[in-house]
Amino acid sequence: MQLRYNYRLYPDAAQREALAKAFGCARVVFNDGLRVRQEAHEAGLPYPTDAELSKRVAVAKLTPERAWLGEVSSVVLQQALADLNTAYRAFFASLSGMRKGRKVAAPRFRSRKDSRQAVRFTANARFKILDNGRLRLPKIGDLEVRWSRELPAAPTSVTVVRDAAGRHFASFVVQTADQPLPELDSEVGIDLGLTHFAVMSDGTKVSAPKFLRRAARKLRRLQQGLSRKQRGSNNRKKAVRKVARAHAKVADTRRDWQHKLSTQIIRDNQAVFVEDLCVAGLARTRLAKSVHDAGWSQFAAMLEYKAARRGRTFARVDRFFPSTRMCSDCGRINDKMALNVRTWGCPCGSLHDRDVNAAKNIRAAGRADLNDRGAQVRPAPVPAPRGEAVTRRELAPSGAQQTGISALQGREDVKRSPTTVDFYAGDRHLGSAPVHHGVARLKKTVSGELTAPVVARYRGDKLFNDSDSDPVDAR
């Protein structure tokens, strides 16, 4: 498995200038390659290949207009063309339907005002981690690295990133082997929410930290200060960086908290099941700010890759699965409930906490089908409550014969289907039909009122008329 390890860099003034040159040269090469391909497309010519673009970069270095491209490592320029090729491949795969997920737009020109700038060094660049802990990059120098943890293996590439807050990071790509944990018997379903970030099927509730809400006052003050600065001034650039640092702190805190929680869940459970939420759709509602603050997609992605690395099972339950409305004891699906309904009772006698019940149903759905589509639940049989069980004839409910359900004999269970169903057209009795596997069919017809056989289906404790003859009802 390939993993990325990010570390903070602390370049000095000369190194920051060298990195800025590398960012600029990579950006120019990317834009030149994109312009050439766009012109070829408008002229009806085939796209220039990567080899042709690479040769053009080598020729451009010899010209006075692009001579400054030779001041940075050639690997950085070649990787910029590789990024352009990757962007085009993703765009064409999205157009053809081979790429899953949301549609990918065509590559766009990069700007020096973009909040994120990055360059990549592969093994051909011969970057090196020195014995004193510094990172040596060609034509940049030895950069100070804050090693928060050791690399598990030798890196295959390193990407230097500058974010909107002006911070520099080194992102190493490392090929690591899976490290499975000892097997456990516990499985957990997780219902993600806003009031409680995660509710487990065992009843554990994790409160939502709401990092963005807690930092809203400071962010509001910084945004107000930014709005008062004149566009293009140095003070406005400083204000932009302050706002970016405040947002970066919120994002880093959220990411660190989610890493700790996801690691704990993977360690304590052999199988983890979550609901496949439509975050993009929820982000278009009045709860958009809270949805973005929660970071459900990032948390689910952490659980997925950590489960794969640690030998655990991870599955997503279909987003249309009625986990909230289904009773986890009897399997009955109730009507839709408002968000302010936090507890509800089922006719079977069970009293449910809304979120805990949903987590239990998610766990059952994940057990039933360990894939991403159409997980279904077959609830376990439960005994009828004492008040509903009928074993003697005199305890049968009144009017049972009128509804087509005969009085129960002997030790019959109330959960069984009726033996016969009566069909009526208004007050006129058309006939009776026996029930076979929950279906009653009246085969004979009555002239002038019934011209086709009528079918009634028994579902739970209700009868449904499946005929097109409106005046006919099943009782």
C-alpha positions, -999 to +999 in steps of 0.1 A: +000+000+000+012+035-009+009+061+019+018+097+023+037+111+052+036+149+056+062+169+076+066+206+082+095+224+065+112+255+077+132+270+048+153+301+052+150+332+031+172+320+003+155+286+002+121+302+001+132+322-029+145+291-046+112+272-039+092+302-053+113+299-085+105+262-087+068+268-082+068+295-109+087+274-135+065+244-129+035+266-133+047+281-166+056+247-181+021+234-172+004+264-187+026+262-219+017+225-224-020+232-218-019+261-243-002+239-270-028+212-266-057+236-267-044+252-299-040+218-314-076+209-305-089+241-321-070+235-352-083+199-355-048+184-350-040+154-327-028+162-292+010+165-289+024+136-269+043+139-237+076+132-255+069+162-279+061+185-250+092+174-232+113+182-263+097+217-265+107+223-228+143+214-236+143+238-266+126+266-246+155+265-221+179+276-249+158+306-258+163+340-241+126+342-232+127+309-213+163+307-202+154+310-165+138+275-167+173+261-164+176+276-128+154+248-114+157+210-115+146+195-148+126+168-129+103+195-116+095+206-151+089+170-163+066+163-134+046+194-143+039+178-177+031+145-160+005+164-139-010+178-171-012+144-186-029+130-155-055+159-156-063+151-192-067+114-185-091+121-156-111+145-178-115+120-207-123+091-183-150+113-167-165+121-201-166+084-212-180+073-179-150+052-169-143+074-139-167+071-111-180+099-090-186+135-099-177+148-133-142+162-137-137+194-156-110+200-183-076+212-171-074+249-164-044+273-164-026+277-131-022+311-115+005+325-093-023+337-070-035+301-064-036+293-027-017+261-031+016+257-050+035+224-053+065+208-070+074+171-071+108+155-070+112+118-080+141+094-074+157+107-106+161+141-089+183+124-063+168+140-033+183+128-001+176+127+036+208+136+054+221+121+086+215+154+104+178+152+095+177+178+068+162+172+033+185+179+004+167+190-028+185+198-060+191+236-067+173+244-035+195+233-006+192+215+027+159+222+043+151+218+080+124+192+086+103+187+117+103+149+119+071+141+139+077+104+133+100+081+113+094+070+078+086+033+076+106+029+044+127+048+018+105+073+000+100+070-038+091+107-043+087+139-023+063+168-030+070+202-016+038+221-009+031+257+001-004+263+014-025+295+017-011+302+051+025+304+037+036+271+054+058+246+036+054+209+038+072+178+025+049+150+014+068+117+010+053+087-009+062+055+008+055+019-002+045+000+030+033-035+038+000-041+056+002-045+093-029-066+103-041-065+139-052-095+159-088-106+150-116-096+173-153-106+176-167-071+179-185-054+150-198-018+151-222+002+130-218+040+130-245+066+125-229+100+117-247+131+127-244+168+137-253+169+174-234+137+180-206+132+155-208+094+157-232+071+175-221+035+178-244+005+177-233-004+212-248+029+225-216+049+227-221+085+216-193+108+205-202+145+207-194+167+177-165+190+185-177+217+161-143+232+155-155+258+130-183+270+152-159+275+181-135+295+160-163+315+143-158+346+165-121+349+157-127+342+120-154+369+119-131+395+133-103+386+108-127+386+079-140+420+089-104+433+090-097+418+056-127+435+041-114+469+052-080+465+034-074+481+000-072+456-028-036+451-040-020+465-009+005+448+013-017+451+043-044+431+024-019+403+017-011+402+054-047+400+063-053+372+038-025+352+053-040+357+088-074+344+077-057+315+060-038+306+091-069+307+112-087+283+088-057+261+086-057+258+124-093+247+124-087+221+096-056+207+113-074+204+146-103+186+130-080+162+111-060+154+142-092+146+162-106+124+134-073+105+131-074+096+168-110+086+167-108+065+136-076+047+149-094+038+181-125+025+162-103+003+139-083-011+168-114-020+188-136-036+161-131-063+135-158-049+112-169-013+108-200-002+089-211+034+080-238+049+060-230+062+025-241+098+031-247+123+002-226+151+016-228+171-015-266+172-013-267+180+024-242+208+018-269+225-003-293+228+026-296+252+055-273+228+075-244+234+050-221+250+075-226+223+101-222+196+075-189+210+063-177+215+099-184+178+106-162+164+079-180+131+074-163+122+041-128+127+054-136+106+085-151+077+064-120+078+041-098+074+072-117+044+084-116+028+049-078+030+044-070+022+080-092-009+079-075-021+047-041-016+062-050-033+096-069-063+081-103-051+092-136-051+073-151-019+062-184-014+043-207+014+033-245+009+036-267+023+008-278+059+015-314+050+007-315+023+034-342+034+060-319+030+090-337+057+110-373+046+104-368+008+107-372-009+140-341-028+149-361-054+168-390-063+145-380-048+112-411-027+108-406+005+087-424+035+100-434+068+085-409+096+081-400+114+113-390+150+118-355+158+130-367+169+164-380+134+171-351+118+190-370+088+206-399+068+192-418+038+200-426+009+177-460-010+178-440-041+187-434-025+221-397-014+216-387+021+226-358+034+205-332+061+206-332+075+171-295+074+165-287+042+184-315+024+165-300+037+132-265+025+141-279-010+149-297-012+116-265+000+098-246-028+115-272-054+105-272-041+069-234-043+068-235-079+081-261-089+055-242-076+025-206-064+026-207-043-005-215-007-014-248-012-031-283-024-019-276-038+015-308-054+028-317-065+063-337-096+072-345-090+109-344-119+133-378-133+144-390-119+177-418-133+199-451-115+200-456-092+231-477-108+258-506-084+252-508-094+215-505-132+218-538-151+215-541-188+223-578-192+232-609-188+211-627-165+237-597-141+236-599-135+199-607-098+190-643-090+182-653-087+146-626-111+134-649-129+110-661-096+095-625-086+085-619-120+069-596-133+097-611-164+112-610-169+150-577-186+160-579-222+168-558-241+193-522-227+195-523-206+163-501-175+163-515-141+156-487-134+132-501-159+106-520-148+075-558-151+075-573-183+062-599-166+040-605-132+026-640-118+017-645-095-013-672-068-014-686-044-039-702-018-017-724-038+006-727-068-017-706-098-009-690-112-040-674-142-025-645-156-004-611-169-014-586-189+005-552-173+013-521-190-001-487-175+008-502-142+017-523-139-016-560-144-020-575-146-055-612-144-063-615-164-095-652-162-103-667-131-117-701-113-113-718-099-144-720-062-145-699-055-115-668-077-117-653-085-151-618-098-140-604-118-111-595-098-080-563-102-060-557-092-024-523-093-007-518-097+030-489-076+044-483-077+081-517-069+096-533-051+065-550-062+033-543-045+000-565-048-030-544-052-062-574-051-086-582-022-110-619-025-100-624+004-077-657-006-061-643-039-050-625-041-016-610-069+004-621-073+040 
